[in-house]
């Protein structure tokens, strides 16, 4: 069974991430979405909230698991028996960073390879930061994130008042 791990912050998951997930889920038998438990960053959603939002947003896909992790991505991938890491590329600006991570991961763990999916063109500008920035100023985000995320962001901003 070919297992892939798609690691990221997913703060929050966007339709850009979802597009990568749907496509990656077709090329592996099982795709584990691995939410980085990055305590030193100040995320909008806690790790647990991010995991739940992704589980909800991907419930229509049958070969997806969602987990949080901390530490090295390759260590997590090895523990789960994965042989590929999945990442997305939006523009050349992603390339330098992604190349560096992929090469480092391959150096420390040659049995795991990274596969890249290029963004679908309608999501090439889309990032979690853009969604948060728009939401802060009450911009329209419903086309950018799954419906449950849209609801959670609205609640977060209304609740914070
Ligand atoms: P990280 O903090 O690890 O970059 P992100 O949640 O921002 O985590 O992104 C996870 C992965 O998804 C990265 O490989 C990123 O390039 C990719 N990604 C994010 N948004 C998009 C998008 N709109 N289209 C394609 N890939 C994307």
Backbone and ligand atoms as CSV (ligand in chain L), in Angstrom:
chain,resi,resn,atom,element,x,y,z
A,1,UNK,N,N,0.847,-1.198,0.000
A,1,UNK,CA,C,0.000,0.000,0.000
A,1,UNK,C,C,0.885,1.251,0.000
A,2,UNK,N,N,0.632,2.137,-0.946
A,2,UNK,CA,C,1.436,3.364,-1.027
A,2,UNK,C,C,0.804,4.440,-0.152
A,3,UNK,N,N,1.586,4.871,0.841
A,3,UNK,CA,C,1.072,5.878,1.776
A,3,UNK,C,C,1.804,7.197,1.559
A,4,UNK,N,N,1.041,8.277,1.444
A,4,UNK,CA,C,1.625,9.614,1.300
A,4,UNK,C,C,1.285,10.464,2.510
A,5,UNK,N,N,2.169,11.397,2.811
A,5,UNK,CA,C,1.915,12.363,3.890
A,5,UNK,C,C,1.921,13.758,3.287
A,6,UNK,N,N,0.872,14.518,3.540
A,6,UNK,CA,C,0.814,15.915,3.093
A,6,UNK,C,C,0.943,16.803,4.337
A,7,UNK,N,N,2.159,17.305,4.601
A,7,UNK,CA,C,2.364,18.097,5.804
A,7,UNK,C,C,2.140,19.590,5.562
A,8,UNK,N,N,1.737,20.294,6.590
A,8,UNK,CA,C,1.589,21.738,6.461
A,8,UNK,C,C,0.998,22.328,7.724
A,9,UNK,N,N,0.848,23.654,7.706
A,9,UNK,CA,C,0.258,24.335,8.858
A,9,UNK,C,C,-1.268,24.319,8.766
A,10,UNK,N,N,-1.787,24.461,7.561
A,10,UNK,CA,C,-3.238,24.438,7.322
A,10,UNK,C,C,-3.983,25.341,8.310
A,11,UNK,N,N,-3.542,26.587,8.413
A,11,UNK,CA,C,-4.145,27.511,9.390
A,11,UNK,C,C,-4.868,28.652,8.689
A,12,UNK,N,N,-6.026,28.423,8.114
A,12,UNK,CA,C,-6.789,27.186,8.013
A,12,UNK,C,C,-6.604,26.528,6.639
A,13,UNK,N,N,-7.223,25.338,6.508
A,13,UNK,CA,C,-7.241,24.668,5.202
A,13,UNK,C,C,-8.020,25.553,4.211
A,14,UNK,N,N,-7.491,25.655,2.971
A,14,UNK,CA,C,-8.153,26.449,1.928
A,14,UNK,C,C,-8.584,25.522,0.786
A,15,UNK,N,N,-9.282,26.101,-0.177
A,15,UNK,CA,C,-9.650,25.302,-1.352
A,15,UNK,C,C,-8.416,24.942,-2.172
A,16,UNK,N,N,-7.349,25.698,-2.033
A,16,UNK,CA,C,-6.077,25.365,-2.701
A,16,UNK,C,C,-5.504,24.077,-2.128
A,17,UNK,N,N,-5.503,23.976,-0.785
A,17,UNK,CA,C,-5.054,22.736,-0.139
A,17,UNK,C,C,-5.942,21.564,-0.562
A,18,UNK,N,N,-7.249,21.824,-0.558
A,18,UNK,CA,C,-8.213,20.764,-0.873
A,18,UNK,C,C,-8.007,20.224,-2.291
A,19,UNK,N,N,-7.686,21.114,-3.192
A,19,UNK,CA,C,-7.412,20.724,-4.576
A,19,UNK,C,C,-6.205,19.764,-4.632
A,20,UNK,N,N,-5.160,20.107,-3.871
A,20,UNK,CA,C,-3.964,19.245,-3.824
A,20,UNK,C,C,-4.329,17.894,-3.182
A,21,UNK,N,N,-5.133,17.952,-2.120
A,21,UNK,CA,C,-5.525,16.722,-1.415
A,21,UNK,C,C,-6.294,15.788,-2.354
A,22,UNK,N,N,-7.271,16.345,-3.073
A,22,UNK,CA,C,-8.082,15.510,-3.987
A,22,UNK,C,C,-7.204,14.856,-5.040
A,23,UNK,N,N,-6.268,15.619,-5.578
A,23,UNK,CA,C,-5.431,15.071,-6.649
A,23,UNK,C,C,-4.425,14.060,-6.112
A,24,UNK,N,N,-3.835,14.367,-4.936
A,24,UNK,CA,C,-2.847,13.448,-4.355
A,24,UNK,C,C,-3.510,12.144,-3.924
A,25,UNK,N,N,-4.766,12.249,-3.455
A,25,UNK,CA,C,-5.480,11.055,-2.991
A,25,UNK,C,C,-5.709,10.054,-4.123
A,26,UNK,N,N,-5.606,10.537,-5.365
A,26,UNK,CA,C,-5.779,9.625,-6.507
A,26,UNK,C,C,-4.498,8.865,-6.845
A,27,UNK,N,N,-3.358,9.365,-6.378
A,27,UNK,CA,C,-2.107,8.685,-6.752
A,27,UNK,C,C,-1.489,7.867,-5.620
A,28,UNK,N,N,-2.052,7.973,-4.427
A,28,UNK,CA,C,-1.595,7.096,-3.338
A,28,UNK,C,C,-2.805,6.305,-2.829
A,29,UNK,N,N,-2.528,5.215,-2.104
A,29,UNK,CA,C,-3.642,4.432,-1.564
A,29,UNK,C,C,-4.222,5.106,-0.329
A,30,UNK,N,N,-3.315,5.701,0.455
A,30,UNK,CA,C,-3.783,6.420,1.647
A,30,UNK,C,C,-3.001,7.723,1.757
A,31,UNK,N,N,-3.720,8.819,2.017
A,31,UNK,CA,C,-3.060,10.113,2.198
A,31,UNK,C,C,-3.304,10.584,3.635
A,32,UNK,N,N,-2.189,10.789,4.343
A,32,UNK,CA,C,-2.308,11.299,5.716
A,32,UNK,C,C,-2.015,12.801,5.678
A,33,UNK,N,N,-2.982,13.584,6.080
A,33,UNK,CA,C,-2.759,15.026,6.163
A,33,UNK,C,C,-2.187,15.292,7.548
A,34,UNK,N,N,-0.978,15.830,7.562
A,34,UNK,CA,C,-0.241,15.967,8.813
A,34,UNK,C,C,-0.147,17.445,9.192
A,35,UNK,N,N,-0.840,17.776,10.270
A,35,UNK,CA,C,-0.939,19.173,10.696
A,35,UNK,C,C,0.190,19.477,11.672
A,36,UNK,N,N,1.017,20.423,11.294
A,36,UNK,CA,C,2.177,20.754,12.116
A,36,UNK,C,C,1.735,21.451,13.397
A,37,UNK,N,N,2.156,20.864,14.500
A,37,UNK,CA,C,1.844,21.417,15.814
A,37,UNK,C,C,2.921,22.454,16.137
A,38,UNK,N,N,2.733,23.658,15.564
A,38,UNK,CA,C,3.794,24.672,15.669
A,38,UNK,C,C,3.489,25.659,16.780
A,39,UNK,N,N,3.917,25.275,17.989
A,39,UNK,CA,C,3.528,26.062,19.154
A,39,UNK,C,C,4.178,27.437,19.181
A,40,UNK,N,N,5.319,27.586,18.510
A,40,UNK,CA,C,5.966,28.905,18.597
A,40,UNK,C,C,5.345,29.950,17.677
A,41,UNK,N,N,4.650,29.469,16.613
A,41,UNK,CA,C,3.870,30.414,15.804
A,41,UNK,C,C,2.565,30.681,16.556
A,42,UNK,N,N,1.911,31.777,16.251
A,42,UNK,CA,C,0.617,32.038,16.891
A,42,UNK,C,C,-0.487,31.771,15.869
A,43,UNK,N,N,-0.924,30.526,15.752
A,43,UNK,CA,C,-1.921,30.214,14.719
A,43,UNK,C,C,-3.302,30.785,15.068
A,44,UNK,N,N,-4.109,30.962,14.041
A,44,UNK,CA,C,-5.489,31.415,14.273
A,44,UNK,C,C,-6.294,30.293,14.924
A,45,UNK,N,N,-6.085,29.070,14.426
A,45,UNK,CA,C,-6.787,27.908,14.965
A,45,UNK,C,C,-5.788,27.013,15.682
A,46,UNK,N,N,-6.211,26.453,16.812
A,46,UNK,CA,C,-5.335,25.527,17.533
A,46,UNK,C,C,-5.101,24.289,16.654
A,47,UNK,N,N,-4.127,23.503,17.031
A,47,UNK,CA,C,-3.835,22.288,16.268
A,47,UNK,C,C,-5.071,21.387,16.204
A,48,UNK,N,N,-5.738,21.241,17.339
A,48,UNK,CA,C,-6.926,20.365,17.392
A,48,UNK,C,C,-8.023,20.912,16.482
A,49,UNK,N,N,-8.205,22.222,16.512
A,49,UNK,CA,C,-9.234,22.830,15.644
A,49,UNK,C,C,-8.898,22.618,14.177
A,50,UNK,N,N,-7.627,22.772,13.830
A,50,UNK,CA,C,-7.221,22.598,12.430
A,50,UNK,C,C,-7.466,21.162,11.971
A,51,UNK,N,N,-7.144,20.204,12.849
A,51,UNK,CA,C,-7.376,18.786,12.517
A,51,UNK,C,C,-8.870,18.552,12.283
A,52,UNK,N,N,-9.705,19.067,13.180
A,52,UNK,CA,C,-11.156,18.852,13.054
A,52,UNK,C,C,-11.706,19.500,11.783
A,53,UNK,N,N,-11.238,20.712,11.486
A,53,UNK,CA,C,-11.720,21.406,10.280
A,53,UNK,C,C,-11.356,20.614,9.025
A,54,UNK,N,N,-10.149,20.046,9.008
A,54,UNK,CA,C,-9.722,19.272,7.831
A,54,UNK,C,C,-10.526,17.972,7.739
A,55,UNK,N,N,-10.734,17.326,8.887
A,55,UNK,CA,C,-11.518,16.071,8.879
A,55,UNK,C,C,-12.899,16.324,8.283
A,56,UNK,N,N,-13.534,17.385,8.737
A,56,UNK,CA,C,-14.869,17.748,8.238
A,56,UNK,C,C,-14.851,18.042,6.747
A,57,UNK,N,N,-13.849,18.832,6.342
A,57,UNK,CA,C,-13.802,19.304,4.953
A,57,UNK,C,C,-13.446,18.185,3.974
A,58,UNK,N,N,-12.855,17.089,4.481
A,58,UNK,CA,C,-12.429,16.009,3.583
A,58,UNK,C,C,-13.242,14.727,3.797
A,59,UNK,N,N,-14.348,14.843,4.540
A,59,UNK,CA,C,-15.087,13.631,4.913
A,59,UNK,C,C,-15.655,12.888,3.702
A,60,UNK,N,N,-15.754,13.584,2.557
A,60,UNK,CA,C,-16.288,12.920,1.355
A,60,UNK,C,C,-15.226,12.069,0.646
A,61,UNK,N,N,-13.990,12.140,1.113
A,61,UNK,CA,C,-12.922,11.326,0.503
A,61,UNK,C,C,-12.656,10.116,1.407
A,62,UNK,N,N,-12.482,8.939,0.785
A,62,UNK,CA,C,-12.437,7.732,1.620
A,62,UNK,C,C,-11.028,7.352,2.090
A,63,UNK,N,N,-9.996,7.815,1.404
A,63,UNK,CA,C,-8.654,7.334,1.756
A,63,UNK,C,C,-7.787,8.407,2.423
A,64,UNK,N,N,-8.449,9.218,3.252
A,64,UNK,CA,C,-7.754,10.323,3.924
A,64,UNK,C,C,-7.742,10.098,5.428
A,65,UNK,N,N,-6.596,10.354,6.038
A,65,UNK,CA,C,-6.541,10.412,7.508
A,65,UNK,C,C,-5.954,11.760,7.877
A,66,UNK,N,N,-6.335,12.280,9.020
A,66,UNK,CA,C,-5.813,13.586,9.453
A,66,UNK,C,C,-5.231,13.433,10.851
A,67,UNK,N,N,-3.988,13.900,11.007
A,67,UNK,CA,C,-3.327,13.779,12.311
A,67,UNK,C,C,-2.477,15.008,12.541
A,68,UNK,N,N,-2.165,15.278,13.779
A,68,UNK,CA,C,-1.182,16.332,14.034
A,68,UNK,C,C,0.164,15.683,14.315
A,69,UNK,N,N,1.218,16.467,14.154
A,69,UNK,CA,C,2.551,15.934,14.464
A,69,UNK,C,C,3.445,17.084,14.888
A,70,UNK,N,N,4.508,16.739,15.614
A,70,UNK,CA,C,5.561,17.718,15.824
A,70,UNK,C,C,6.886,17.010,15.599
A,71,UNK,N,N,7.929,17.785,15.440
A,71,UNK,CA,C,9.218,17.180,15.123
A,71,UNK,C,C,9.414,17.136,13.629
A,72,UNK,N,N,10.321,16.265,13.197
A,72,UNK,CA,C,10.660,16.212,11.776
A,72,UNK,C,C,9.570,15.500,10.981
A,73,UNK,N,N,9.237,16.083,9.836
A,73,UNK,CA,C,8.207,15.486,8.977
A,73,UNK,C,C,8.604,14.075,8.554
A,74,UNK,N,N,9.888,13.894,8.194
A,74,UNK,CA,C,10.298,12.562,7.728
A,74,UNK,C,C,10.201,11.501,8.835
A,75,UNK,N,N,10.409,11.907,10.080
A,75,UNK,CA,C,10.278,10.951,11.184
A,75,UNK,C,C,8.823,10.509,11.319
A,76,UNK,N,N,7.926,11.497,11.212
A,76,UNK,CA,C,6.493,11.175,11.276
A,76,UNK,C,C,6.117,10.258,10.104
A,77,UNK,N,N,6.603,10.608,8.914
A,77,UNK,CA,C,6.270,9.821,7.713
A,77,UNK,C,C,6.766,8.385,7.866
A,78,UNK,N,N,7.996,8.238,8.365
A,78,UNK,CA,C,8.561,6.886,8.555
A,78,UNK,C,C,7.722,6.079,9.535
A,79,UNK,N,N,7.343,6.732,10.639
A,79,UNK,CA,C,6.516,6.037,11.652
A,79,UNK,C,C,5.205,5.534,11.056
A,80,UNK,N,N,4.695,6.267,10.082
A,80,UNK,CA,C,3.401,5.884,9.487
A,80,UNK,C,C,3.568,4.988,8.251
A,81,UNK,N,N,4.799,4.627,7.934
A,81,UNK,CA,C,5.053,3.748,6.788
A,81,UNK,C,C,4.882,4.447,5.445
A,82,UNK,N,N,4.977,5.785,5.432
A,82,UNK,CA,C,4.805,6.529,4.173
A,82,UNK,C,C,6.100,6.540,3.367
A,83,UNK,N,N,5.948,6.571,2.048
A,83,UNK,CA,C,7.139,6.641,1.188
A,83,UNK,C,C,7.185,7.939,0.382
A,84,UNK,N,N,6.090,8.679,0.398
A,84,UNK,CA,C,6.123,9.979,-0.295
A,84,UNK,C,C,5.565,11.098,0.572
A,85,UNK,N,N,6.172,12.272,0.375
A,85,UNK,CA,C,5.631,13.499,0.948
A,85,UNK,C,C,5.001,14.270,-0.193
A,86,UNK,N,N,3.892,14.902,0.087
A,86,UNK,CA,C,3.186,15.685,-0.936
A,86,UNK,C,C,3.304,17.157,-0.575
A,87,UNK,N,N,3.639,17.978,-1.553
A,87,UNK,CA,C,3.627,19.434,-1.337
A,87,UNK,C,C,3.025,20.097,-2.569
A,88,UNK,N,N,2.610,21.341,-2.399
A,88,UNK,CA,C,2.006,22.070,-3.512
A,88,UNK,C,C,2.901,23.226,-3.935
A,89,UNK,N,N,2.880,23.532,-5.207
A,89,UNK,CA,C,3.655,24.679,-5.718
A,89,UNK,C,C,2.700,25.657,-6.371
A,90,UNK,N,N,2.740,26.894,-5.888
A,90,UNK,CA,C,1.865,27.915,-6.466
A,90,UNK,C,C,2.596,28.728,-7.528
A,91,UNK,N,N,3.754,29.245,-7.157
A,91,UNK,CA,C,4.474,30.135,-8.071
A,91,UNK,C,C,5.962,29.949,-7.827
A,92,UNK,N,N,6.783,30.623,-8.610
A,92,UNK,CA,C,8.233,30.463,-8.416
A,92,UNK,C,C,8.653,30.852,-7.008
A,93,UNK,N,N,7.879,31.726,-6.394
A,93,UNK,CA,C,8.225,32.141,-5.026
A,93,UNK,C,C,8.193,30.965,-4.049
A,94,UNK,N,N,7.382,29.945,-4.315
A,94,UNK,CA,C,7.365,28.745,-3.459
A,94,UNK,C,C,8.583,27.862,-3.730
A,95,UNK,N,N,9.144,27.993,-4.933
A,95,UNK,CA,C,10.081,26.982,-5.413
A,95,UNK,C,C,11.346,26.857,-4.564
A,96,UNK,N,N,12.014,27.992,-4.286
A,96,UNK,CA,C,13.273,27.964,-3.529
A,96,UNK,C,C,13.112,27.256,-2.196
A,97,UNK,N,N,12.078,27.672,-1.488
A,97,UNK,CA,C,11.801,27.132,-0.158
A,97,UNK,C,C,11.485,25.635,-0.233
A,98,UNK,N,N,10.606,25.285,-1.160
A,98,UNK,CA,C,10.187,23.884,-1.284
A,98,UNK,C,C,11.350,22.985,-1.716
A,99,UNK,N,N,12.184,23.509,-2.612
A,99,UNK,CA,C,13.336,22.738,-3.081
A,99,UNK,C,C,14.286,22.441,-1.918
A,100,UNK,N,N,14.525,23.478,-1.115
A,100,UNK,CA,C,15.417,23.336,0.035
A,100,UNK,C,C,14.887,22.278,1.015
A,101,UNK,N,N,13.599,22.346,1.303
A,101,UNK,CA,C,13.021,21.369,2.240
A,101,UNK,C,C,13.075,19.960,1.649
A,102,UNK,N,N,12.691,19.850,0.372
A,102,UNK,CA,C,12.651,18.519,-0.252
A,102,UNK,C,C,14.051,17.910,-0.288
A,103,UNK,N,N,15.049,18.720,-0.607
A,103,UNK,CA,C,16.416,18.191,-0.683
A,103,UNK,C,C,16.938,17.818,0.702
A,104,UNK,N,N,16.615,18.632,1.693
A,104,UNK,CA,C,17.045,18.316,3.059
A,104,UNK,C,C,16.387,17.007,3.512
A,105,UNK,N,N,15.082,16.895,3.263
A,105,UNK,CA,C,14.377,15.675,3.668
A,105,UNK,C,C,14.953,14.452,2.976
A,106,UNK,N,N,15.289,14.607,1.711
A,106,UNK,CA,C,15.838,13.471,0.972
A,106,UNK,C,C,17.215,13.088,1.483
A,107,UNK,N,N,17.969,14.095,1.895
A,107,UNK,CA,C,19.306,13.846,2.446
A,107,UNK,C,C,19.202,13.055,3.759
A,108,UNK,N,N,18.290,13.495,4.639
A,108,UNK,CA,C,18.217,12.810,5.935
A,108,UNK,C,C,17.413,11.517,5.863
A,109,UNK,N,N,16.634,11.353,4.804
A,109,UNK,CA,C,15.822,10.139,4.694
A,109,UNK,C,C,15.638,9.766,3.218
A,110,UNK,N,N,16.655,9.123,2.616
A,110,UNK,CA,C,16.629,8.871,1.170
A,110,UNK,C,C,15.485,7.968,0.711
A,111,UNK,N,N,14.902,7.198,1.635
A,111,UNK,CA,C,13.819,6.293,1.192
A,111,UNK,C,C,12.476,7.011,1.032
A,112,UNK,N,N,12.445,8.270,1.438
A,112,UNK,CA,C,11.194,9.033,1.264
A,112,UNK,C,C,11.418,10.140,0.231
A,113,UNK,N,N,10.519,10.229,-0.741
A,113,UNK,CA,C,10.638,11.237,-1.794
A,113,UNK,C,C,9.501,12.246,-1.699
A,114,UNK,N,N,9.738,13.440,-2.221
A,114,UNK,CA,C,8.670,14.452,-2.228
A,114,UNK,C,C,8.090,14.549,-3.628
A,115,UNK,N,N,6.765,14.530,-3.716
A,115,UNK,CA,C,6.146,14.802,-5.010
A,115,UNK,C,C,5.386,16.127,-4.922
A,116,UNK,N,N,5.489,16.899,-6.005
A,116,UNK,CA,C,4.866,18.225,-6.029
A,116,UNK,C,C,3.681,18.234,-6.976
A,117,UNK,N,N,2.634,18.888,-6.529
A,117,UNK,CA,C,1.503,19.146,-7.416
A,117,UNK,C,C,1.484,20.640,-7.672
A,118,UNK,N,N,1.369,21.005,-8.944
A,118,UNK,CA,C,1.278,22.438,-9.232
A,118,UNK,C,C,-0.173,22.860,-9.027
A,119,UNK,N,N,-0.325,24.045,-8.499
A,119,UNK,CA,C,-1.663,24.528,-8.168
A,119,UNK,C,C,-2.559,24.616,-9.399
A,120,UNK,N,N,-3.849,24.391,-9.174
A,120,UNK,CA,C,-4.802,24.690,-10.241
A,120,UNK,C,C,-4.833,26.211,-10.349
A,121,UNK,N,N,-4.955,26.676,-11.562
A,121,UNK,CA,C,-4.701,28.087,-11.819
A,121,UNK,C,C,-5.592,29.021,-10.990
A,122,UNK,N,N,-6.830,28.564,-10.715
A,122,UNK,CA,C,-7.739,29.452,-9.961
A,122,UNK,C,C,-7.319,29.634,-8.498
A,123,UNK,N,N,-6.376,28.788,-8.029
A,123,UNK,CA,C,-5.940,28.897,-6.640
A,123,UNK,C,C,-4.492,29.375,-6.509
A,124,UNK,N,N,-3.918,29.846,-7.578
A,124,UNK,CA,C,-2.480,30.133,-7.552
A,124,UNK,C,C,-2.131,31.305,-6.625
A,125,UNK,N,N,-3.097,32.146,-6.350
A,125,UNK,CA,C,-2.848,33.302,-5.471
A,125,UNK,C,C,-3.235,32.993,-4.022
A,126,UNK,N,N,-3.824,31.823,-3.808
A,126,UNK,CA,C,-4.512,31.563,-2.536
A,126,UNK,C,C,-3.596,30.992,-1.460
A,127,UNK,N,N,-3.648,31.601,-0.285
A,127,UNK,CA,C,-2.882,31.073,0.852
A,127,UNK,C,C,-3.715,31.260,2.116
A,128,UNK,N,N,-3.346,30.555,3.169
A,128,UNK,CA,C,-4.046,30.712,4.449
A,128,UNK,C,C,-3.909,32.154,4.942
A,129,UNK,N,N,-2.740,32.766,4.722
A,129,UNK,CA,C,-2.521,34.147,5.199
A,129,UNK,C,C,-3.457,35.123,4.504
A,130,UNK,N,N,-3.647,34.931,3.191
A,130,UNK,CA,C,-4.554,35.812,2.439
A,130,UNK,C,C,-5.980,35.692,3.005
A,131,UNK,N,N,-6.381,34.459,3.290
A,131,UNK,CA,C,-7.729,34.228,3.835
A,131,UNK,C,C,-7.885,34.967,5.165
A,132,UNK,N,N,-6.855,34.848,6.031
A,132,UNK,CA,C,-6.945,35.488,7.352
A,132,UNK,C,C,-6.971,37.013,7.229
A,133,UNK,N,N,-6.160,37.519,6.304
A,133,UNK,CA,C,-6.086,38.966,6.093
A,133,UNK,C,C,-7.451,39.490,5.600
A,134,UNK,N,N,-8.011,38.779,4.618
A,134,UNK,CA,C,-9.320,39.184,4.079
A,134,UNK,C,C,-10.390,39.143,5.163
A,135,UNK,N,N,-10.390,38.038,5.927
A,135,UNK,CA,C,-11.422,37.851,6.948
A,135,UNK,C,C,-11.346,38.952,8.003
A,136,UNK,N,N,-10.123,39.361,8.317
A,136,UNK,CA,C,-9.918,40.405,9.333
A,136,UNK,C,C,-10.656,41.683,8.950
A,137,UNK,N,N,-10.661,41.985,7.659
A,137,UNK,CA,C,-11.304,43.216,7.190
A,137,UNK,C,C,-12.676,42.938,6.569
A,138,UNK,N,N,-13.224,41.797,6.943
A,138,UNK,CA,C,-14.576,41.418,6.513
A,138,UNK,C,C,-14.714,41.241,5.001
A,139,UNK,N,N,-13.624,40.852,4.358
A,139,UNK,CA,C,-13.672,40.541,2.926
A,139,UNK,C,C,-14.376,39.210,2.710
A,140,UNK,N,N,-14.839,38.985,1.513
A,140,UNK,CA,C,-15.576,37.760,1.175
A,140,UNK,C,C,-14.596,36.575,1.044
A,141,UNK,N,N,-14.800,35.517,1.822
A,141,UNK,CA,C,-13.875,34.375,1.747
A,141,UNK,C,C,-14.567,33.075,1.336
A,142,UNK,N,N,-15.860,33.142,1.054
A,142,UNK,CA,C,-16.590,31.880,0.859
A,142,UNK,C,C,-16.137,31.078,-0.361
A,143,UNK,N,N,-15.555,31.739,-1.356
A,143,UNK,CA,C,-15.052,30.991,-2.516
A,143,UNK,C,C,-13.637,30.433,-2.279
A,144,UNK,N,N,-13.029,30.823,-1.165
A,144,UNK,CA,C,-11.617,30.484,-0.942
A,144,UNK,C,C,-11.404,29.313,0.016
A,145,UNK,N,N,-12.399,29.070,0.848
A,145,UNK,CA,C,-12.254,28.012,1.864
A,145,UNK,C,C,-13.496,27.126,1.879
A,146,UNK,N,N,-13.363,25.884,2.378
A,146,UNK,CA,C,-14.545,25.034,2.513
A,146,UNK,C,C,-15.575,25.709,3.435
A,147,UNK,N,N,-16.860,25.342,3.277
A,147,UNK,CA,C,-17.943,26.021,4.006
A,147,UNK,C,C,-17.752,25.969,5.528
A,148,UNK,N,N,-17.285,24.813,6.040
A,148,UNK,CA,C,-17.134,24.707,7.503
A,148,UNK,C,C,-16.049,25.653,8.020
A,149,UNK,N,N,-15.031,25.908,7.199
A,149,UNK,CA,C,-13.953,26.816,7.603
A,149,UNK,C,C,-14.467,28.255,7.594
A,150,UNK,N,N,-15.261,28.573,6.581
A,150,UNK,CA,C,-15.852,29.901,6.466
A,150,UNK,C,C,-16.658,30.208,7.734
A,151,UNK,N,N,-17.434,29.221,8.144
A,151,UNK,CA,C,-18.257,29.365,9.341
A,151,UNK,C,C,-17.382,29.538,10.594
A,152,UNK,N,N,-16.335,28.720,10.693
A,152,UNK,CA,C,-15.460,28.769,11.875
A,152,UNK,C,C,-14.735,30.115,11.965
A,153,UNK,N,N,-14.343,30.658,10.823
A,153,UNK,CA,C,-13.638,31.955,10.831
A,153,UNK,C,C,-14.607,33.059,11.257
A,154,UNK,N,N,-15.820,33.006,10.717
A,154,UNK,CA,C,-16.818,34.021,11.071
A,154,UNK,C,C,-17.075,33.985,12.570
A,155,UNK,N,N,-17.209,32.768,13.104
A,155,UNK,CA,C,-17.454,32.619,14.545
A,155,UNK,C,C,-16.295,33.161,15.353
A,156,UNK,N,N,-15.080,32.857,14.881
A,156,UNK,CA,C,-13.877,33.293,15.604
A,156,UNK,C,C,-13.855,34.815,15.693
A,157,UNK,N,N,-14.098,35.489,14.563
A,157,UNK,CA,C,-14.040,36.957,14.574
A,157,UNK,C,C,-15.186,37.544,15.382
A,158,UNK,N,N,-16.378,36.969,15.264
A,158,UNK,CA,C,-17.506,37.492,16.042
A,158,UNK,C,C,-17.300,37.245,17.533
A,159,UNK,N,N,-16.762,36.046,17.840
A,159,UNK,CA,C,-16.523,35.690,19.244
A,159,UNK,C,C,-15.447,36.529,19.897
A,160,UNK,N,N,-14.490,37.008,19.087
A,160,UNK,CA,C,-13.355,37.757,19.636
A,160,UNK,C,C,-13.716,39.210,19.978
A,161,UNK,N,N,-14.885,39.614,19.512
A,161,UNK,CA,C,-15.249,41.027,19.706
A,161,UNK,C,C,-15.578,41.340,21.161
L,1,LIG,P1,P,3.511,25.459,5.394
L,1,LIG,O1,O,3.430,26.350,6.602
L,1,LIG,O2,O,4.194,24.156,5.628
L,1,LIG,O3,O,3.953,26.130,4.108
L,1,LIG,P2,P,0.831,25.598,4.371
L,1,LIG,O4,O,-0.392,25.145,5.070
L,1,LIG,O5,O,0.967,27.054,4.131
L,1,LIG,O6,O,2.000,25.013,5.220
L,1,LIG,O7,O,0.986,24.840,2.990
L,1,LIG,C1,C,1.130,23.453,2.903
L,1,LIG,C2,C,1.476,23.076,1.478
L,1,LIG,O8,O,0.383,23.393,0.617
L,1,LIG,C3,C,2.683,23.810,0.884
L,1,LIG,O9,O,3.384,22.917,0.045
L,1,LIG,C4,C,2.067,24.915,0.066
L,1,LIG,O10,O,2.904,25.324,-0.995
L,1,LIG,C5,C,0.825,24.204,-0.445
L,1,LIG,N1,N,-0.234,25.153,-0.796
L,1,LIG,C6,C,-0.781,26.111,-0.020
L,1,LIG,N2,N,-1.732,26.803,-0.697
L,1,LIG,C7,C,-1.777,26.263,-1.941
L,1,LIG,C8,C,-2.530,26.546,-3.136
L,1,LIG,N3,N,-3.395,27.556,-3.178
L,1,LIG,N4,N,-2.293,25.776,-4.234
L,1,LIG,C9,C,-1.384,24.783,-4.183
L,1,LIG,N5,N,-0.629,24.474,-3.110
L,1,LIG,C10,C,-0.820,25.201,-2.001
